[in-house]
């Protein structure tokens, strides 16, 4: 999924990959980052959408996450 500035990808991982086309940066977004510090393993992201600076992810376990980026 992409918007005018960012490309997002759910590649069978517990985080969403975000690529900024304007600045040439990339980073991971999602519960996988915080959960790894707490020894919890979040479910794999199945669906991702981005629009107007908001990223929405849907996971295999039914959890839906909303992030700003």
Secondary structure, DSSP 8 states (H G I E B T S, - for coil): -B-SSEEEE--SSSSEEEEETTT--EEEESHHHHHHHTT-----EEEEEEETTEEEEEETTS-EEEEE-
